[in-house]
Protein backbone atom coordinates (compact mmCIF):
# COMPACT_ATOMS: atom_id res chain seq x y z
CA UNK A 1 0.00 0.00 0.00
CA UNK A 2 1.28 3.44 -0.91
CA UNK A 3 2.02 5.81 1.91
CA UNK A 4 1.96 9.56 1.70
CA UNK A 5 -0.33 12.11 0.17
CA UNK A 6 -2.35 11.88 -2.97
CA UNK A 7 -0.46 13.78 -5.73
CA UNK A 8 -3.50 15.95 -6.51
CA UNK A 9 -3.87 16.99 -2.88
CA UNK A 10 -0.16 17.77 -2.70
CA UNK A 11 -0.40 20.00 -5.81
CA UNK A 12 -3.43 21.77 -4.34
CA UNK A 13 -1.69 22.49 -1.03
CA UNK A 14 1.41 23.71 -2.84
CA UNK A 15 -0.77 26.16 -4.77
CA UNK A 16 -2.28 27.39 -1.51
CA UNK A 17 1.13 27.78 0.16
CA UNK A 18 2.63 29.56 -2.87
CA UNK A 19 -0.32 31.93 -3.14
CA UNK A 20 -0.27 32.78 0.54
CA UNK A 21 3.49 33.23 0.75
CA UNK A 22 3.76 35.41 -2.37
CA UNK A 23 0.84 37.57 -1.26
CA UNK A 24 2.31 37.97 2.20
CA UNK A 25 5.76 38.75 0.78
CA UNK A 26 4.27 41.41 -1.49
CA UNK A 27 2.32 43.01 1.36
CA UNK A 28 5.26 42.98 3.77
CA UNK A 29 7.61 44.49 1.19
CA UNK A 30 5.10 47.21 0.29
CA UNK A 31 4.44 48.14 3.90
CA UNK A 32 8.09 47.80 4.86
CA UNK A 33 9.35 49.96 2.01
CA UNK A 34 6.58 52.49 2.50
CA UNK A 35 7.19 52.94 6.20
CA UNK A 36 10.97 52.52 6.30
CA UNK A 37 11.69 54.90 3.43
CA UNK A 38 8.68 57.10 4.34
CA UNK A 39 7.24 56.75 0.84
CA UNK A 40 3.75 55.68 1.85
CA UNK A 41 2.86 59.15 3.08
CA UNK A 42 3.93 62.64 2.14
CA UNK A 43 6.60 64.13 4.36
CA UNK A 44 9.49 66.39 3.40
CA UNK A 45 10.33 64.39 0.24
CA UNK A 46 9.22 65.21 -3.26
CA UNK A 47 5.77 64.08 -4.35
CA UNK A 48 7.38 62.40 -7.38
CA UNK A 49 8.91 59.69 -5.17
CA UNK A 50 5.58 59.00 -3.51
CA UNK A 51 3.85 58.71 -6.87
CA UNK A 52 6.58 56.40 -8.19
CA UNK A 53 6.25 54.25 -5.08
CA UNK A 54 2.51 53.79 -5.57
CA UNK A 55 2.86 53.21 -9.32
CA UNK A 56 5.55 50.56 -8.74
CA UNK A 57 3.59 48.67 -6.12
CA UNK A 58 0.38 48.93 -8.13
CA UNK A 59 2.18 47.42 -11.12
CA UNK A 60 3.65 44.65 -9.01
CA UNK A 61 0.19 43.94 -7.58
CA UNK A 62 -1.16 43.54 -11.11
CA UNK A 63 1.71 41.17 -11.92
CA UNK A 64 1.07 39.19 -8.74
CA UNK A 65 -2.64 38.82 -9.52
CA UNK A 66 -1.80 37.78 -13.09
CA UNK A 67 0.63 35.14 -11.80
CA UNK A 68 -1.88 33.81 -9.28
CA UNK A 69 -4.58 33.68 -11.97
CA UNK A 70 -2.29 31.61 -14.19
CA UNK A 71 -1.29 29.40 -11.25
CA UNK A 72 -4.88 28.57 -10.31
CA UNK A 73 -6.04 27.97 -13.88
CA UNK A 74 -3.57 25.15 -14.48
PyMOL CGO cylinders between C-alpha atoms (Angstrom):
from pymol import cmd
from pymol.cgo import CYLINDER

trace = [
    CYLINDER, 0.00, 0.00, 0.00, 1.28, 3.44, -0.91, 0.3, 1, 1, 1, 1, 1, 1,
    CYLINDER, 1.28, 3.44, -0.91, 2.02, 5.81, 1.91, 0.3, 1, 1, 1, 1, 1, 1,
    CYLINDER, 2.02, 5.81, 1.91, 1.96, 9.56, 1.70, 0.3, 1, 1, 1, 1, 1, 1,
    CYLINDER, 1.96, 9.56, 1.70, -0.33, 12.11, 0.17, 0.3, 1, 1, 1, 1, 1, 1,
    CYLINDER, -0.33, 12.11, 0.17, -2.35, 11.88, -2.97, 0.3, 1, 1, 1, 1, 1, 1,
    CYLINDER, -2.35, 11.88, -2.97, -0.46, 13.78, -5.73, 0.3, 1, 1, 1, 1, 1, 1,
    CYLINDER, -0.46, 13.78, -5.73, -3.50, 15.95, -6.51, 0.3, 1, 1, 1, 1, 1, 1,
    CYLINDER, -3.50, 15.95, -6.51, -3.87, 16.99, -2.88, 0.3, 1, 1, 1, 1, 1, 1,
    CYLINDER, -3.87, 16.99, -2.88, -0.16, 17.77, -2.70, 0.3, 1, 1, 1, 1, 1, 1,
    CYLINDER, -0.16, 17.77, -2.70, -0.40, 20.00, -5.81, 0.3, 1, 1, 1, 1, 1, 1,
    CYLINDER, -0.40, 20.00, -5.81, -3.43, 21.77, -4.34, 0.3, 1, 1, 1, 1, 1, 1,
    CYLINDER, -3.43, 21.77, -4.34, -1.69, 22.49, -1.03, 0.3, 1, 1, 1, 1, 1, 1,
    CYLINDER, -1.69, 22.49, -1.03, 1.41, 23.71, -2.84, 0.3, 1, 1, 1, 1, 1, 1,
    CYLINDER, 1.41, 23.71, -2.84, -0.77, 26.16, -4.77, 0.3, 1, 1, 1, 1, 1, 1,
    CYLINDER, -0.77, 26.16, -4.77, -2.28, 27.39, -1.51, 0.3, 1, 1, 1, 1, 1, 1,
    CYLINDER, -2.28, 27.39, -1.51, 1.13, 27.78, 0.16, 0.3, 1, 1, 1, 1, 1, 1,
    CYLINDER, 1.13, 27.78, 0.16, 2.63, 29.56, -2.87, 0.3, 1, 1, 1, 1, 1, 1,
    CYLINDER, 2.63, 29.56, -2.87, -0.32, 31.93, -3.14, 0.3, 1, 1, 1, 1, 1, 1,
    CYLINDER, -0.32, 31.93, -3.14, -0.27, 32.78, 0.54, 0.3, 1, 1, 1, 1, 1, 1,
    CYLINDER, -0.27, 32.78, 0.54, 3.49, 33.23, 0.75, 0.3, 1, 1, 1, 1, 1, 1,
    CYLINDER, 3.49, 33.23, 0.75, 3.76, 35.41, -2.37, 0.3, 1, 1, 1, 1, 1, 1,
    CYLINDER, 3.76, 35.41, -2.37, 0.84, 37.57, -1.26, 0.3, 1, 1, 1, 1, 1, 1,
    CYLINDER, 0.84, 37.57, -1.26, 2.31, 37.97, 2.20, 0.3, 1, 1, 1, 1, 1, 1,
    CYLINDER, 2.31, 37.97, 2.20, 5.76, 38.75, 0.78, 0.3, 1, 1, 1, 1, 1, 1,
    CYLINDER, 5.76, 38.75, 0.78, 4.27, 41.41, -1.49, 0.3, 1, 1, 1, 1, 1, 1,
    CYLINDER, 4.27, 41.41, -1.49, 2.32, 43.01, 1.36, 0.3, 1, 1, 1, 1, 1, 1,
    CYLINDER, 2.32, 43.01, 1.36, 5.26, 42.98, 3.77, 0.3, 1, 1, 1, 1, 1, 1,
    CYLINDER, 5.26, 42.98, 3.77, 7.61, 44.49, 1.19, 0.3, 1, 1, 1, 1, 1, 1,
    CYLINDER, 7.61, 44.49, 1.19, 5.10, 47.21, 0.29, 0.3, 1, 1, 1, 1, 1, 1,
    CYLINDER, 5.10, 47.21, 0.29, 4.44, 48.14, 3.90, 0.3, 1, 1, 1, 1, 1, 1,
    CYLINDER, 4.44, 48.14, 3.90, 8.09, 47.80, 4.86, 0.3, 1, 1, 1, 1, 1, 1,
    CYLINDER, 8.09, 47.80, 4.86, 9.35, 49.96, 2.01, 0.3, 1, 1, 1, 1, 1, 1,
    CYLINDER, 9.35, 49.96, 2.01, 6.58, 52.49, 2.50, 0.3, 1, 1, 1, 1, 1, 1,
    CYLINDER, 6.58, 52.49, 2.50, 7.19, 52.94, 6.20, 0.3, 1, 1, 1, 1, 1, 1,
    CYLINDER, 7.19, 52.94, 6.20, 10.97, 52.52, 6.30, 0.3, 1, 1, 1, 1, 1, 1,
    CYLINDER, 10.97, 52.52, 6.30, 11.69, 54.90, 3.43, 0.3, 1, 1, 1, 1, 1, 1,
    CYLINDER, 11.69, 54.90, 3.43, 8.68, 57.10, 4.34, 0.3, 1, 1, 1, 1, 1, 1,
    CYLINDER, 8.68, 57.10, 4.34, 7.24, 56.75, 0.84, 0.3, 1, 1, 1, 1, 1, 1,
    CYLINDER, 7.24, 56.75, 0.84, 3.75, 55.68, 1.85, 0.3, 1, 1, 1, 1, 1, 1,
    CYLINDER, 3.75, 55.68, 1.85, 2.86, 59.15, 3.08, 0.3, 1, 1, 1, 1, 1, 1,
    CYLINDER, 2.86, 59.15, 3.08, 3.93, 62.64, 2.14, 0.3, 1, 1, 1, 1, 1, 1,
    CYLINDER, 3.93, 62.64, 2.14, 6.60, 64.13, 4.36, 0.3, 1, 1, 1, 1, 1, 1,
    CYLINDER, 6.60, 64.13, 4.36, 9.49, 66.39, 3.40, 0.3, 1, 1, 1, 1, 1, 1,
    CYLINDER, 9.49, 66.39, 3.40, 10.33, 64.39, 0.24, 0.3, 1, 1, 1, 1, 1, 1,
    CYLINDER, 10.33, 64.39, 0.24, 9.22, 65.21, -3.26, 0.3, 1, 1, 1, 1, 1, 1,
    CYLINDER, 9.22, 65.21, -3.26, 5.77, 64.08, -4.35, 0.3, 1, 1, 1, 1, 1, 1,
    CYLINDER, 5.77, 64.08, -4.35, 7.38, 62.40, -7.38, 0.3, 1, 1, 1, 1, 1, 1,
    CYLINDER, 7.38, 62.40, -7.38, 8.91, 59.69, -5.17, 0.3, 1, 1, 1, 1, 1, 1,
    CYLINDER, 8.91, 59.69, -5.17, 5.58, 59.00, -3.51, 0.3, 1, 1, 1, 1, 1, 1,
    CYLINDER, 5.58, 59.00, -3.51, 3.85, 58.71, -6.87, 0.3, 1, 1, 1, 1, 1, 1,
    CYLINDER, 3.85, 58.71, -6.87, 6.58, 56.40, -8.19, 0.3, 1, 1, 1, 1, 1, 1,
    CYLINDER, 6.58, 56.40, -8.19, 6.25, 54.25, -5.08, 0.3, 1, 1, 1, 1, 1, 1,
    CYLINDER, 6.25, 54.25, -5.08, 2.51, 53.79, -5.57, 0.3, 1, 1, 1, 1, 1, 1,
    CYLINDER, 2.51, 53.79, -5.57, 2.86, 53.21, -9.32, 0.3, 1, 1, 1, 1, 1, 1,
    CYLINDER, 2.86, 53.21, -9.32, 5.55, 50.56, -8.74, 0.3, 1, 1, 1, 1, 1, 1,
    CYLINDER, 5.55, 50.56, -8.74, 3.59, 48.67, -6.12, 0.3, 1, 1, 1, 1, 1, 1,
    CYLINDER, 3.59, 48.67, -6.12, 0.38, 48.93, -8.13, 0.3, 1, 1, 1, 1, 1, 1,
    CYLINDER, 0.38, 48.93, -8.13, 2.18, 47.42, -11.12, 0.3, 1, 1, 1, 1, 1, 1,
    CYLINDER, 2.18, 47.42, -11.12, 3.65, 44.65, -9.01, 0.3, 1, 1, 1, 1, 1, 1,
    CYLINDER, 3.65, 44.65, -9.01, 0.19, 43.94, -7.58, 0.3, 1, 1, 1, 1, 1, 1,
    CYLINDER, 0.19, 43.94, -7.58, -1.16, 43.54, -11.11, 0.3, 1, 1, 1, 1, 1, 1,
    CYLINDER, -1.16, 43.54, -11.11, 1.71, 41.17, -11.92, 0.3, 1, 1, 1, 1, 1, 1,
    CYLINDER, 1.71, 41.17, -11.92, 1.07, 39.19, -8.74, 0.3, 1, 1, 1, 1, 1, 1,
    CYLINDER, 1.07, 39.19, -8.74, -2.64, 38.82, -9.52, 0.3, 1, 1, 1, 1, 1, 1,
    CYLINDER, -2.64, 38.82, -9.52, -1.80, 37.78, -13.09, 0.3, 1, 1, 1, 1, 1, 1,
    CYLINDER, -1.80, 37.78, -13.09, 0.63, 35.14, -11.80, 0.3, 1, 1, 1, 1, 1, 1,
    CYLINDER, 0.63, 35.14, -11.80, -1.88, 33.81, -9.28, 0.3, 1, 1, 1, 1, 1, 1,
    CYLINDER, -1.88, 33.81, -9.28, -4.58, 33.68, -11.97, 0.3, 1, 1, 1, 1, 1, 1,
    CYLINDER, -4.58, 33.68, -11.97, -2.29, 31.61, -14.19, 0.3, 1, 1, 1, 1, 1, 1,
    CYLINDER, -2.29, 31.61, -14.19, -1.29, 29.40, -11.25, 0.3, 1, 1, 1, 1, 1, 1,
    CYLINDER, -1.29, 29.40, -11.25, -4.88, 28.57, -10.31, 0.3, 1, 1, 1, 1, 1, 1,
    CYLINDER, -4.88, 28.57, -10.31, -6.04, 27.97, -13.88, 0.3, 1, 1, 1, 1, 1, 1,
    CYLINDER, -6.04, 27.97, -13.88, -3.57, 25.15, -14.48, 0.3, 1, 1, 1, 1, 1, 1,
]
cmd.load_cgo(trace, "trace")
